[in-house]
Amino acid sequence: MRLIDRLSTRALPEPTQQWGTILGTTYASGSTDNILPTLTAYATEGYAANGIVFAVILARLALFSEAEFKFRDLATKRLFGSTELQILEQPWPGGTTGELLARMEQDVSLAGNAFIHRPAGSDRLYRLRPDWVDIVRTEPVSWQGSDSSTIAGYLHWPEGRGDEDVEFLPVEEVAHWSPIPDPLSEFRGMSWLTPVIREINADASMNVYKREFFNNNATPNALIKYPQKLAPGSVEQISSRWDARYGGPEGWKTAVLDQGADLQVIGNTFETMTFTALQSAGEIRIAAAGGVPAIVVGIQAGLDSATYANYGLAMRRFADMTMRPNWRSACAALAKLINVPPNARLWYDVTDISALREGEKERADSMAVLAGAASTLLMAGYTADSITAALTAGDMTLLVHSGLLSVQLQPPGQPLPAK
């Protein structure tokens, strides 16, 4: 069904010139990207019902929400603050930067997309539930043999898709963050849970198996054989007596049988079917899809090889390969909602995140190296300010020479330059 057909059955605001233009140029083409309805299923069956999924998202959320927003000078790469950042520091009444980032991370993990709305002239932000938003695209235009389109805006159902009210939000008012692109859509993002949904289902099935194992005598299945045929009703009576004496999680007792009964254990035990290793393999794949090392999540596979050095390397990998790209793309998405100063960009500051700090000795060694480099550059004639900027940014092209040379660099017999 085309979008114009869907909207014809809903109560919309009175057509304005903007609505008329959008309806005539965009809705008629039916060009929309619907956010896949995974949020509810992933949130209830994964996030709220699976400990591994919860732990991975919690690790991502905990570190991601620790960052602070700053502006970054494009020339010197220095970070600085401004009153323009206040709306990101207090996005809604009682809200904080950490809560804003946490909500964005949750939406991206569960739905692949996060939408933050700032109405024109408003001094607060609104988080839009991803599965209640449609991306409205302009009519495709042929360009070099392929069809291309742009985002015209967003359709939002404030009370859910079953409600009669729907609102159109201009693209300038909505920050859309989708760090993992969906290969089947031009603008929609994809949840990292999607590739491992089978692993999540398998992990849930294993938990059910363990629960039923303990509910069913807390032992492998047992077979009791008798050399003669039992009287009617004896089978039910023996089964009831067995469950009463030896059943349940606390049924670890020595079984004493009479009348020539022969007890045999049938079925697989956890050990014989390598249950722990099998479940651990699924947990590792879930953590890998979330971009979180196993040792950071705290699952058994990571703890088996846990050392202080391993944890430090794992945390560095987690920050460099997962968090920093997400911080950069989130800043790029949110930048449209604030006034960014000229020659600057919205950036993130992780200075106060303790998990990313090096050890005291490593920091001291790093400062010693920087101090030695600063002394060498200063003796070579570079200005102090440019040395600070270059060492802070790690960019030697920022060095500015003063024009003065060290005495050791003066040609022999030449007078010293006048002060």
Backbone hydrogen bonds, N-H to C=O, Kabsch-Sander energy under -0.5 kcal/mol:
donor,donor_aa,acceptor,acceptor_aa,energy
4,I,27,Y,-1.0
6,R,2,R,-1.9
7,L,3,L,-2.7
8,S,4,I,-1.1
9,T,6,R,-1.2
10,R,7,L,-1.8
11,A,164,E,-0.8
12,L,10,R,-0.8
20,G,16,T,-3.0
21,T,17,Q,-2.2
22,I,18,Q,-2.5
23,L,19,W,-3.1
24,G,20,G,-2.1
25,T,21,T,-2.2
26,T,22,I,-2.6
27,Y,22,I,-1.7
28,A,23,L,-1.0
29,S,26,T,-1.2
30,G,26,T,-0.6
30,G,27,Y,-1.2
31,S,26,T,-0.9
32,T,30,G,-1.1
33,D,135,I,-2.6
34,N,32,T,-0.6
35,I,133,V,-1.0
38,T,36,L,-2.7
39,L,36,L,-0.5
42,Y,38,T,-3.2
43,A,39,L,-2.5
44,T,40,T,-2.3
45,E,41,A,-2.8
46,G,41,A,-0.6
46,G,42,Y,-1.0
47,Y,42,Y,-2.9
48,A,43,A,-2.0
50,N,46,G,-2.1
54,F,50,N,-2.4
55,A,51,G,-2.3
56,V,52,I,-2.4
57,I,53,V,-2.5
58,L,54,F,-2.6
59,A,55,A,-2.2
60,R,56,V,-2.2
61,L,57,I,-3.1
62,A,58,L,-3.0
63,L,59,A,-1.8
64,F,60,R,-2.6
65,S,61,L,-2.3
66,E,63,L,-1.2
67,A,64,F,-1.0
68,E,349,D,-1.9
70,K,347,W,-2.3
71,F,80,F,-2.9
72,R,345,R,-2.5
73,D,78,R,-2.8
74,L,343,N,-2.3
77,K,73,D,-2.0
80,F,71,F,-2.5
85,L,82,S,-1.5
86,Q,83,T,-1.6
87,I,84,E,-0.6
88,L,85,L,-0.9
89,E,85,L,-1.5
90,Q,86,Q,-2.5
95,G,92,W,-3.1
97,T,89,E,-0.6
100,L,96,T,-2.1
101,L,97,T,-2.6
102,A,98,G,-2.4
103,R,99,E,-2.3
104,M,100,L,-2.0
105,E,101,L,-2.4
106,Q,102,A,-2.4
107,D,103,R,-2.3
108,V,104,M,-2.2
109,S,105,E,-2.5
110,L,106,Q,-2.3
111,A,107,D,-2.8
112,G,107,D,-0.7
112,G,108,V,-1.1
113,N,107,D,-0.8
114,A,177,W,-1.8
115,F,128,L,-0.7
116,I,175,A,-2.2
117,H,126,Y,-3.5
118,R,173,E,-2.8
122,S,119,P,-2.4
125,L,91,P,-3.8
126,Y,117,H,-2.3
128,L,115,F,-2.6
128,L,126,Y,-0.5
132,W,129,R,-1.9
133,V,130,P,-1.6
134,D,155,L,-2.4
135,I,33,D,-2.7
136,V,134,D,-0.6
136,V,153,G,-2.5
137,R,31,S,-2.6
137,R,135,I,-0.6
138,T,150,T,-3.1
141,V,148,S,-3.2
143,W,146,S,-3.8
146,S,143,W,-1.5
148,S,141,V,-2.2
152,A,136,V,-2.8
152,A,150,T,-0.5
153,G,136,V,-1.4
154,Y,169,L,-2.3
155,L,134,D,-2.5
156,H,167,E,-2.7
157,W,132,W,-2.3
160,G,157,W,-1.5
163,D,160,G,-1.9
166,V,11,A,-0.6
167,E,156,H,-2.6
169,L,154,Y,-3.2
169,L,167,E,-0.5
171,V,152,A,-0.9
173,E,170,P,-1.6
174,V,171,V,-1.0
175,A,116,I,-3.2
176,H,174,V,-0.7
177,W,114,A,-2.8
177,W,175,A,-0.6
178,S,176,H,-0.6
182,D,188,R,-2.6
185,S,182,D,-1.9
190,M,180,I,-3.0
193,L,109,S,-0.7
194,T,191,S,-1.1
196,V,193,L,-0.9
197,I,194,T,-1.3
200,I,196,V,-2.1
201,N,197,I,-2.3
202,A,198,R,-2.5
203,D,199,E,-2.5
204,A,200,I,-2.2
205,S,201,N,-2.2
206,M,202,A,-2.2
207,N,203,D,-1.9
208,V,204,A,-2.0
209,Y,205,S,-2.4
210,K,206,M,-2.4
211,R,207,N,-2.1
212,E,208,V,-2.7
213,F,209,Y,-2.2
214,F,210,K,-1.8
215,N,211,R,-2.0
216,N,212,E,-1.7
217,N,215,N,-0.9
218,A,213,F,-1.1
219,T,216,N,-0.9
223,L,264,Q,-3.3
225,K,223,L,-0.6
225,K,262,D,-2.8
234,S,231,A,-2.2
237,Q,233,G,-1.8
238,I,234,S,-3.0
239,S,235,V,-2.4
240,S,236,E,-2.1
241,R,237,Q,-2.3
242,W,238,I,-2.5
243,D,239,S,-2.3
244,A,240,S,-2.1
245,R,241,R,-2.0
246,Y,242,W,-3.2
247,G,243,D,-1.3
251,G,248,G,-1.8
253,K,251,G,-1.8
257,L,255,A,-0.5
261,A,258,D,-1.3
262,D,225,K,-2.9
263,L,261,A,-0.5
264,Q,223,L,-2.7
266,I,221,N,-2.9
266,I,264,Q,-0.5
273,M,269,T,-1.8
274,T,271,E,-1.5
275,F,270,F,-2.8
278,L,274,T,-2.3
279,Q,275,F,-2.6
280,S,276,T,-2.5
281,A,277,A,-1.9
282,G,278,L,-1.3
283,E,279,Q,-1.9
284,I,280,S,-2.2
285,R,281,A,-1.7
286,I,282,G,-1.9
287,A,283,E,-2.4
288,A,284,I,-2.6
289,A,285,R,-2.1
290,G,286,I,-1.5
291,G,288,A,-1.3
292,V,287,A,-2.3
296,V,293,P,-0.8
297,V,293,P,-1.8
298,G,294,A,-2.2
299,I,294,A,-1.3
302,G,299,I,-1.0
303,L,299,I,-2.1
304,D,300,Q,-2.2
305,S,302,G,-0.8
306,A,303,L,-1.4
311,Y,307,T,-2.5
312,G,308,Y,-2.1
313,L,309,A,-2.2
314,A,310,N,-2.6
315,M,311,Y,-2.7
316,R,312,G,-1.9
317,R,313,L,-2.2
318,F,314,A,-2.6
319,A,315,M,-2.4
320,D,316,R,-2.8
321,M,317,R,-2.7
322,T,318,F,-1.3
323,M,318,F,-2.0
324,R,319,A,-2.9
326,N,322,T,-1.2
327,W,323,M,-3.0
328,R,324,R,-2.5
329,S,325,P,-2.4
330,A,326,N,-2.4
331,C,327,W,-2.3
332,A,328,R,-2.1
333,A,329,S,-1.9
334,L,330,A,-2.3
335,A,331,C,-1.5
336,K,333,A,-0.7
337,L,334,L,-1.9
338,I,335,A,-1.3
340,V,338,I,-0.9
344,A,341,P,-1.0
345,R,72,R,-1.4
347,W,70,K,-3.6
349,D,68,E,-2.9
353,I,350,V,-1.5
354,S,352,D,-0.9
356,L,353,I,-1.3
357,R,354,S,-1.3
363,R,359,G,-2.7
364,A,360,E,-2.5
365,D,361,K,-2.7
366,S,362,E,-2.4
367,M,363,R,-2.6
368,A,364,A,-2.2
369,V,365,D,-2.1
370,L,366,S,-2.3
371,A,367,M,-2.7
372,G,368,A,-2.3
373,A,369,V,-2.2
374,A,370,L,-2.6
375,S,371,A,-2.3
376,T,372,G,-2.1
377,L,373,A,-2.5
378,L,374,A,-2.4
379,M,375,S,-2.1
380,A,376,T,-1.3
381,G,378,L,-1.3
382,Y,377,L,-2.1
383,T,400,V,-2.7
387,I,383,T,-1.8
388,T,384,A,-2.3
389,A,385,D,-2.2
390,A,386,S,-2.4
391,L,387,I,-2.6
392,T,388,T,-2.2
393,A,389,A,-2.2
394,G,390,A,-1.6
395,D,390,A,-1.5
398,L,395,D,-1.5
399,L,396,M,-1.5
402,S,381,G,-3.0
409,L,406,S,-1.5
410,Q,407,V,-1.6
414,Q,411,P,-1.7
